[in-house]
Amino acid sequence: MAVATFILKRFVQIVITLILVMSVSYIMMYYSPGGFMNTTTMATVLAPLQGQNPILYQQVMDQFQSRYGLNLPLWQQIVKYVWHELTFDFGNSMQNPSLTIMSQLKQTLPISTLLAFGSVLLSVVVGVPLGIVAALKRNTWIDYVVGTVSLAGQAIPSFVLAVIMVLLFGVALPGILPIAGWGTWKDAVLPIVCLSAANIGVVARYMRGSLIETLRQDYIRTAKAKGVKYWPMIYKHGVKNSLTAMITVVGPQFAVTVMGTIWVEQIFGIPGLGKVMQSAFTSFDYPLAITSVFLLGSMIMIMNLLVDIVYALIDPRVKL
Protein backbone atom coordinates (compact mmCIF):
# COMPACT_ATOMS: atom_id res chain seq x y z
CA MET A 1 0.00 0.00 0.00
CA ALA A 2 2.83 2.37 0.85
CA VAL A 3 4.50 1.62 -2.49
CA ALA A 4 1.26 2.30 -4.39
CA THR A 5 0.79 5.60 -2.55
CA PHE A 6 4.38 6.60 -3.26
CA ILE A 7 4.05 5.80 -6.98
CA LEU A 8 0.73 7.68 -7.19
CA LYS A 9 2.24 10.79 -5.55
CA ARG A 10 5.26 10.68 -7.83
CA PHE A 11 3.05 10.20 -10.88
CA VAL A 12 1.09 13.33 -10.00
CA GLN A 13 4.36 15.22 -9.52
CA ILE A 14 5.60 13.97 -12.91
CA VAL A 15 2.45 15.14 -14.69
CA ILE A 16 2.57 18.59 -13.05
CA THR A 17 6.27 18.97 -13.85
CA LEU A 18 5.73 17.91 -17.47
CA ILE A 19 2.95 20.48 -17.86
CA LEU A 20 5.19 23.24 -16.52
CA VAL A 21 8.19 22.20 -18.63
CA MET A 22 6.15 21.95 -21.85
CA SER A 23 4.42 25.26 -21.17
CA VAL A 24 7.70 27.10 -20.60
CA SER A 25 9.24 25.47 -23.68
CA TYR A 26 6.29 26.49 -25.83
CA ILE A 27 6.39 30.08 -24.57
CA MET A 28 10.13 30.28 -25.32
CA MET A 29 9.58 29.02 -28.86
CA TYR A 30 6.59 31.33 -29.32
CA TYR A 31 8.56 34.46 -28.45
CA SER A 32 11.77 33.41 -30.20
CA PRO A 33 12.58 35.35 -33.40
CA GLY A 34 11.67 33.51 -36.57
CA GLY A 35 9.04 30.86 -37.09
CA PHE A 36 8.23 27.88 -39.27
CA MET A 37 7.19 30.08 -42.19
CA ASN A 38 10.38 32.13 -41.92
CA THR A 39 13.01 29.46 -41.29
CA THR A 40 12.06 26.67 -43.70
CA THR A 41 11.72 26.14 -47.45
CA MET A 42 8.03 26.97 -47.02
CA ALA A 43 8.99 30.66 -46.90
CA THR A 44 10.87 30.39 -50.21
CA VAL A 45 7.99 28.58 -51.86
CA LEU A 46 5.33 31.02 -50.67
CA ALA A 47 7.36 34.21 -51.19
CA PRO A 48 6.37 34.67 -54.89
CA LEU A 49 2.73 33.93 -54.06
CA GLN A 50 2.68 36.73 -51.51
CA GLY A 51 3.39 39.28 -54.23
CA GLN A 52 1.38 37.69 -57.05
CA ASN A 53 -1.79 36.76 -55.20
CA PRO A 54 -1.97 38.20 -51.66
CA ILE A 55 -5.48 36.86 -51.09
CA LEU A 56 -4.51 33.27 -51.90
CA TYR A 57 -1.36 33.67 -49.83
CA GLN A 58 -3.40 34.78 -46.83
CA GLN A 59 -5.80 31.86 -47.30
CA VAL A 60 -2.87 29.41 -47.29
CA MET A 61 -1.45 31.03 -44.15
CA ASP A 62 -4.82 30.98 -42.38
CA GLN A 63 -5.35 27.33 -43.27
CA PHE A 64 -1.88 26.43 -42.00
CA GLN A 65 -2.32 28.33 -38.72
CA SER A 66 -5.78 26.87 -38.20
CA ARG A 67 -4.53 23.30 -38.73
CA TYR A 68 -1.87 23.64 -36.04
CA GLY A 69 -3.81 25.96 -33.74
CA LEU A 70 -1.45 28.90 -34.24
CA ASN A 71 -4.38 31.29 -34.73
CA LEU A 72 -5.53 30.76 -31.13
CA PRO A 73 -4.50 32.92 -28.16
CA LEU A 74 -1.24 31.82 -26.57
CA TRP A 75 -2.82 30.23 -23.50
CA GLN A 76 -5.16 28.18 -25.68
CA GLN A 77 -2.25 27.02 -27.82
CA ILE A 78 -0.42 25.88 -24.70
CA VAL A 79 -3.46 24.02 -23.39
CA LYS A 80 -4.03 22.42 -26.81
CA TYR A 81 -0.47 21.13 -27.22
CA VAL A 82 -0.02 20.05 -23.60
CA TRP A 83 -3.28 18.11 -23.66
CA HIS A 84 -2.32 16.37 -26.92
CA GLU A 85 1.01 15.32 -25.42
CA LEU A 86 -0.51 14.01 -22.20
CA THR A 87 -3.06 11.97 -24.20
CA PHE A 88 -0.32 10.74 -26.60
CA ASP A 89 -2.09 12.39 -29.53
CA PHE A 90 1.09 13.85 -31.04
CA GLY A 91 -0.51 14.68 -34.39
CA ASN A 92 1.51 15.52 -37.51
CA SER A 93 4.70 17.51 -37.77
CA MET A 94 4.84 20.71 -39.77
CA GLN A 95 7.77 19.51 -41.85
CA ASN A 96 6.02 16.28 -42.90
CA PRO A 97 2.27 16.94 -42.72
CA SER A 98 1.49 13.57 -44.30
CA LEU A 99 3.38 11.64 -41.59
CA THR A 100 2.27 11.33 -38.01
CA ILE A 101 4.84 12.07 -35.32
CA MET A 102 4.14 8.65 -33.82
CA SER A 103 5.22 6.96 -37.05
CA GLN A 104 8.45 8.97 -37.06
CA LEU A 105 9.11 8.00 -33.44
CA LYS A 106 8.59 4.31 -34.24
CA GLN A 107 11.35 4.57 -36.85
CA THR A 108 13.86 6.72 -34.95
CA LEU A 109 13.35 6.09 -31.21
CA PRO A 110 14.48 2.41 -31.31
CA ILE A 111 17.77 3.46 -32.93
CA SER A 112 18.52 6.12 -30.31
CA THR A 113 17.42 3.75 -27.53
CA LEU A 114 19.82 1.08 -28.82
CA LEU A 115 22.70 3.57 -28.89
CA ALA A 116 21.86 4.80 -25.39
CA PHE A 117 21.54 1.28 -23.97
CA GLY A 118 24.82 0.25 -25.57
CA SER A 119 26.65 3.31 -24.27
CA VAL A 120 25.33 2.92 -20.72
CA LEU A 121 26.17 -0.81 -20.74
CA LEU A 122 29.69 -0.07 -21.96
CA SER A 123 30.12 2.66 -19.34
CA VAL A 124 29.19 0.19 -16.57
CA VAL A 125 31.36 -2.63 -17.94
CA VAL A 126 34.40 -0.34 -18.21
CA GLY A 127 33.71 2.26 -15.51
CA VAL A 128 32.97 -0.08 -12.60
CA PRO A 129 36.28 -2.02 -12.83
CA LEU A 130 38.18 1.25 -13.25
CA GLY A 131 36.50 2.65 -10.14
CA ILE A 132 37.26 -0.51 -8.15
CA VAL A 133 40.94 -0.45 -9.16
CA ALA A 134 41.20 3.25 -8.33
CA ALA A 135 39.63 2.73 -4.91
CA LEU A 136 41.84 -0.23 -4.01
CA LYS A 137 44.96 1.63 -5.25
CA ARG A 138 43.96 4.96 -3.75
CA ASN A 139 46.56 7.76 -3.92
CA THR A 140 48.88 5.68 -6.13
CA TRP A 141 49.87 6.26 -9.74
CA ILE A 142 47.12 3.84 -10.83
CA ASP A 143 44.51 5.96 -9.05
CA TYR A 144 45.89 9.11 -10.68
CA VAL A 145 45.85 7.53 -14.16
CA VAL A 146 42.25 6.35 -13.74
CA GLY A 147 41.26 9.80 -12.46
CA THR A 148 42.95 11.52 -15.38
CA VAL A 149 41.31 9.22 -17.92
CA SER A 150 37.91 9.72 -16.26
CA LEU A 151 38.24 13.50 -16.31
CA ALA A 152 39.41 13.43 -19.93
CA GLY A 153 36.37 11.38 -20.92
CA GLN A 154 34.07 13.86 -19.20
CA ALA A 155 35.88 16.90 -20.58
CA ILE A 156 35.82 15.90 -24.24
CA PRO A 157 32.33 16.40 -25.73
CA SER A 158 30.88 13.41 -27.51
CA PHE A 159 30.62 15.26 -30.83
CA VAL A 160 34.32 16.23 -30.69
CA LEU A 161 35.21 12.60 -30.00
CA ALA A 162 32.96 11.61 -32.91
CA VAL A 163 34.90 13.88 -35.28
CA ILE A 164 38.18 12.35 -34.02
CA MET A 165 36.79 8.86 -34.63
CA VAL A 166 35.71 9.79 -38.15
CA LEU A 167 39.19 11.11 -38.94
CA LEU A 168 40.86 8.09 -37.34
CA PHE A 169 38.80 5.35 -38.96
CA GLY A 170 38.05 7.24 -42.15
CA VAL A 171 41.56 8.48 -42.97
CA ALA A 172 44.21 6.78 -40.84
CA LEU A 173 42.55 3.34 -40.47
CA PRO A 174 39.99 3.09 -43.30
CA GLY A 175 37.82 0.03 -43.68
CA ILE A 176 38.05 -1.29 -40.12
CA LEU A 177 34.79 0.25 -38.89
CA PRO A 178 32.14 2.18 -40.84
CA ILE A 179 31.99 5.92 -40.15
CA ALA A 180 28.54 6.59 -41.61
CA GLY A 181 25.21 4.88 -42.18
CA TRP A 182 23.06 2.41 -40.32
CA GLY A 183 22.26 -1.22 -40.99
CA THR A 184 24.68 -3.58 -39.25
CA TRP A 185 26.05 -3.91 -35.72
CA LYS A 186 29.35 -2.41 -36.86
CA ASP A 187 27.58 0.90 -37.55
CA ALA A 188 26.78 1.20 -33.83
CA VAL A 189 30.32 0.65 -32.50
CA LEU A 190 31.81 4.11 -32.96
CA PRO A 191 28.66 6.05 -31.88
CA ILE A 192 28.38 3.94 -28.72
CA VAL A 193 32.04 4.52 -27.88
CA CYS A 194 31.65 8.27 -28.33
CA LEU A 195 28.48 8.42 -26.23
CA SER A 196 29.92 6.27 -23.45
CA ALA A 197 33.19 8.20 -22.94
CA ALA A 198 31.73 10.76 -20.53
CA ASN A 199 29.56 8.15 -18.79
CA ILE A 200 32.58 5.92 -18.16
CA GLY A 201 34.25 8.77 -16.30
CA VAL A 202 31.15 9.43 -14.20
CA VAL A 203 30.65 5.74 -13.33
CA ALA A 204 34.33 5.26 -12.47
CA ARG A 205 34.42 8.26 -10.13
CA TYR A 206 31.14 7.31 -8.42
CA MET A 207 32.30 3.72 -8.00
CA ARG A 208 35.64 4.82 -6.58
CA GLY A 209 34.06 7.16 -4.04
CA SER A 210 31.36 4.67 -3.07
CA LEU A 211 33.80 1.80 -2.57
CA ILE A 212 36.19 3.95 -0.52
CA GLU A 213 33.31 4.98 1.73
CA THR A 214 32.11 1.38 2.03
CA LEU A 215 35.57 0.11 3.01
CA ARG A 216 35.55 2.57 5.92
CA GLN A 217 32.43 1.04 7.46
CA ASP A 218 32.48 -0.86 10.74
CA TYR A 219 31.33 -4.14 9.23
CA ILE A 220 34.41 -4.16 6.97
CA ARG A 221 36.66 -3.84 10.01
CA THR A 222 34.64 -6.59 11.68
CA ALA A 223 35.12 -8.85 8.67
CA LYS A 224 38.85 -8.19 8.77
CA ALA A 225 38.95 -9.00 12.49
CA LYS A 226 37.15 -12.30 11.85
CA GLY A 227 39.81 -13.27 9.37
CA VAL A 228 37.73 -13.04 6.18
CA LYS A 229 40.01 -13.36 3.18
CA TYR A 230 40.82 -10.12 1.36
CA TRP A 231 39.24 -10.65 -2.06
CA PRO A 232 36.03 -12.34 -0.85
CA MET A 233 35.66 -9.47 1.63
CA ILE A 234 36.24 -6.87 -1.09
CA TYR A 235 33.73 -8.48 -3.43
CA LYS A 236 31.00 -9.59 -1.04
CA HIS A 237 31.05 -6.77 1.49
CA GLY A 238 32.64 -3.96 -0.50
CA VAL A 239 31.80 -4.07 -4.20
CA LYS A 240 28.29 -5.51 -3.88
CA ASN A 241 27.26 -2.87 -1.34
CA SER A 242 28.88 -0.10 -3.39
CA LEU A 243 27.05 -1.05 -6.59
CA THR A 244 23.75 0.26 -5.20
CA ALA A 245 25.09 3.77 -5.64
CA MET A 246 25.49 3.07 -9.37
CA ILE A 247 21.72 2.80 -9.76
CA THR A 248 21.31 6.51 -9.07
CA VAL A 249 23.81 7.25 -11.84
CA VAL A 250 22.95 4.73 -14.54
CA GLY A 251 19.17 5.32 -14.56
CA PRO A 252 19.15 9.04 -15.42
CA GLN A 253 22.17 8.53 -17.71
CA PHE A 254 20.13 6.26 -19.95
CA ALA A 255 17.30 8.77 -20.33
CA VAL A 256 19.61 11.70 -21.01
CA THR A 257 21.71 9.71 -23.48
CA VAL A 258 18.63 8.69 -25.50
CA MET A 259 17.76 12.33 -26.06
CA GLY A 260 21.37 13.53 -26.23
CA THR A 261 22.49 11.74 -29.36
CA ILE A 262 21.79 14.67 -31.68
CA TRP A 263 25.29 15.61 -32.79
CA VAL A 264 26.70 12.09 -32.73
CA GLU A 265 23.88 10.90 -34.98
CA GLN A 266 24.43 13.85 -37.28
CA ILE A 267 28.16 13.17 -37.62
CA PHE A 268 27.77 9.44 -38.25
CA GLY A 269 24.73 9.85 -40.49
CA ILE A 270 22.42 7.79 -38.27
CA PRO A 271 18.66 8.23 -38.81
CA GLY A 272 17.84 8.42 -35.11
CA LEU A 273 15.76 10.62 -32.86
CA GLY A 274 18.54 13.19 -32.56
CA LYS A 275 18.20 14.25 -36.18
CA VAL A 276 14.44 14.60 -35.79
CA MET A 277 14.82 16.72 -32.65
CA GLN A 278 17.45 18.97 -34.19
CA SER A 279 15.31 19.71 -37.24
CA ALA A 280 12.22 20.26 -35.07
CA PHE A 281 13.77 23.06 -33.00
CA THR A 282 15.70 24.76 -35.80
CA SER A 283 12.61 24.91 -38.03
CA PHE A 284 10.15 25.83 -35.25
CA ASP A 285 8.15 22.65 -35.79
CA TYR A 286 5.93 23.14 -32.73
CA PRO A 287 4.27 19.69 -32.55
CA LEU A 288 7.53 17.78 -33.00
CA ALA A 289 9.53 20.08 -30.70
CA ILE A 290 7.02 19.84 -27.85
CA THR A 291 6.86 16.07 -28.32
CA SER A 292 10.65 15.95 -27.95
CA VAL A 293 10.44 17.94 -24.72
CA PHE A 294 7.69 15.63 -23.49
CA LEU A 295 9.74 12.51 -24.24
CA LEU A 296 12.90 13.86 -22.62
CA GLY A 297 11.12 14.99 -19.46
CA SER A 298 9.12 11.78 -19.20
CA MET A 299 12.15 9.53 -19.60
CA ILE A 300 14.23 11.37 -17.02
CA MET A 301 11.49 11.50 -14.39
CA ILE A 302 10.31 7.91 -14.94
CA MET A 303 13.88 6.64 -14.71
CA ASN A 304 14.33 8.58 -11.46
CA LEU A 305 11.15 6.98 -10.13
CA LEU A 306 12.37 3.50 -11.08
CA VAL A 307 15.74 4.25 -9.47
CA ASP A 308 14.06 5.17 -6.18
CA ILE A 309 11.93 2.02 -6.21
CA VAL A 310 14.80 -0.32 -7.12
CA TYR A 311 17.09 1.35 -4.58
CA ALA A 312 14.53 0.76 -1.83
CA LEU A 313 14.11 -2.88 -2.87
CA ILE A 314 17.86 -3.56 -2.92
CA ASP A 315 18.83 -1.69 0.23
CA PRO A 316 16.55 -2.50 3.23
CA ARG A 317 17.81 0.61 5.01
CA VAL A 318 16.15 2.85 2.43
CA LYS A 319 12.44 3.52 2.72
CA LEU A 320 10.27 5.00 0.01
N, C-alpha and C positions, 0 to 999 in steps of 0.2 A: 504493500500500500504506500509506503514511504517513497519507494522508487517511482511508482506511478505518479504520485503528487509532484515529485521532483521533476520528472520528465514533462509533465503538464505545465508547470511553472516556467521551465526553460523554453518550452515551445511557444508559450505566450510572449516571452521576452524576445525570442528569435523573430517572431512575426512583427512585433512592434519595432524592433531594430531594423528589419528589412524595409518596413514602410518608411522610416525616417531616412535611411540610406538612399533608397530609390528616389524619394522626394527631393532630397538635397542634390542628388546627381542630375535629376531632370531640370531643376531650377538652374544649375550651373550650365548645362547645355543650352537651355532656353535663352539665357542672357549672354552666352558667348558670342563673339562676332562671327558672322558667317551664317551658314545654314545649308540644308541639303540642296536647295535650289541654287546656291551660290558656290558650292565647293565640289560639285560633281559634274559629269558630262551633261546632265540634264540642263544646266544653265547654258551650255554651248548650243545645245539642240534647240532650246526655246528662245534664245536671244534673237534670231531673225524674225520669229513669229511675233515677238513683242512689238517690233516696228512695223511689220506688214499688216498684222491683223490684231490690234490691241484687245478687241472684244473676245476673240477666240482664245487669245493668250490668257485673259483673265478667267475665262471659263475653265481652261485647263488647270490653272492655279487653284481656283475654288474647288474643283473636283478633287484635286490632290490633297488639299488641306482638309476637306471634309472626310476623305477616306481615312486619314490618319488622325483625325480629331484636332488638327492644328488651328482650326478656326474657332475653337472653344476658348473660354477664359482660362488663364493659367491653372487655377485651382482645379477646374474640371478636367483639364488635360492630365494633371497629376493623378487625380482620383481614377480616371479612365485607365491609365497605363499601369498604375499600381494594382488595381483590381484585376486586370488581365494577367499580370505576372503571378499574383497570389492564386489565381484559378487555373494557372498553366495554359492560358489561352494567349500564346505569344503572338499570334497573328502572322502577318507577312512583313518582310523587311522592305524598306524603301528602295534598296538597290536591286532587289530581285522580287518584284511584286507578284510574280507567278509562283514563287516558292515560299512555302511556309517556313518560319524560323525553326520549328520543330524538326522539319526534314533536314535542314542544314545542320542542326545539332546532332542528329542521328549519324550524319556522315563525319563530322569533325570532332565531336566530343570523345568518342572512343579512342581516336588517335592521340589526343592530348592526355587522356587518362592513362593510356599505355605508357607514354613517355614519362608522366609524373610517377606512376607506380614503379617503373624501372629505375628512375633516378633515386627515389626514396629507398628502394630495396638496396641499390648499390651503395648509397650513403650509409645505411645500417651495416651492411656486410663489411665495408671498408672502415667506416668511422668508429664502430664499437671496438674492434681489435686495436686500432690506433690509440683510442682513449684508454684502454686497459693497459697497454704497454707504457703509455706516458704516465699513468698513475703509479704503476709498479716501479718505474724508473724515474720517479719524481726528482726534479732538480739535477738531472744528469744530462749529458749531451743528447741522449735519445729523447728525453722529454722536450728539450729545446728544439730539436729537429721536427718532432711531431707538431709542436706548437707553431713553428714557423710555417710548415706546410699547411696547417689548418687555417692560419691567418691569411696565407697567400690564396687559398681556395676561396675564402670569404671576400677577399679584397678584389679579386679579378671578376668583373661582371661576366655572366654567362654568355652574352653576345660577343664580348671581346674574345673569350676562349673559343667560341664558335668560329670566329674569323681566323684565329690561329690554327684551329683544326683543319679548316678548309685549305689554308695555305700549306700546311704540313702534308696532308693526305692528297691534296690536289696537285701540288707542285713538287715537293721533295720526295714523297712516297706515293706516287699515283698508282691506282689500281688495287690497293690493299683493302680500303673501305670506301664505299660510295659517299660523296659529299653533297649529293642532291637527290631529291626524289623520294618516293615512298612505295613500297611493295614487298620487300623482303625484310627479314630480321636484321640484316646487315645495315639497312637504312636507319635503324633505330640506335645503333651503337654510339656513334659520335654525338647525336643530340642528347642521349641519356648521360653520357660522360660530362658534357658541358653543363647540363642542368644539375648534376649531382655534386659538382665540385664544391660549391658553397655549402651544401647540406652536409657533406662529409666533414668539413671543418666544424660546423655547429655540433654535429653528433659527437665527434671526437672530443671536443672541449667539454660538452655536457657529461659525457661518460667519464672523462678524467676527473672532473670535479665531484661527480656523484660517488665514484669508487673511492676517492680519497676520503670523502666524508664518511662513507660506510666503514672503511677500515679503521676509523677512529672510534667506532662505537664500542660500548662495553662488551657486547656479546662476541666481538672479534677477539678482544683480550681474553675473554673467558675460554673461547675455543683454543686459543694459543696455550693457555694455562692447562687445559685438559690434554694437551699433546696432539691435537688434530694436525694432520700433515698439512704442509704449506699449500700445495696446489688444490687439494680438495677444499680446504678452508677458503681459499681465494675464490674458487668457482661457486661453491655452494652457498657460502655466507656473504661473500663480497659481490661478485659479478651478478648473481641472480637477484639480489636485493637492489642493486644499483640500476638494473635494467628497467625498473618501474619508472624511473625518471625519464627514460627515453620516450615513453608513451606521450608525455606532454610536448615533446619536440616533434616526433614523427607525424602525429595526427594533423596538426595545422600545416606542417610542411607539405603534405600531400595536396591539401586543398589549394594552397598558394601556388604550388608548382603547376597544377593543372591549368590555372588561369594565368600563369606567368611565363608561358612558353612563346610569347608573341615573337620576340626578336630571333630566338633560336629557330623557330619554325620558318620565319622569313628567310634566314640565311641559308638553311638547308633545303628550302623549297618543299616543305612538308605541308600538306593541305589540312592543317589542324584547326583547332578553335582559336588559336592565337591570331591567325590571319584574318579570321572572321571578325574578331574583336577589334583589331587594329583598323580595319576598313570601316567598321561601324562608327567608331568615335571620330575618325578623320573626316568622314563624309556626313556627319550629323544624322546618321540613321537611327532615329529615336527608338523605334521598337527593338532593334537588335542591340543597341547600346544599353538600354535599360534591362534587357534580358541578360546581358553579360554581367551587369552589376548584380542582378538578382542571383545568378548562378554563383558568382564569386562569394557574395555574402552568405548565401545558403550553405555552401560547401564548408566555409571556414567555421561558421557557428555550429553546424551539425557535427563536424569533426571534433570541435571542442566539447560538445555534449557527450559524444561517444568516448572521448578521452576521460572525462570525469567519471562516467559510468564504469569503464574498464578499470580505471585506477582504483575505484572503490572496491571492485570485485577482487582485484589482485592483492591489494594491501588492506588487511582487516582493520588497520589503525585508522583508515580514512573512511569518513562517513559522508554520505551525500548531503 
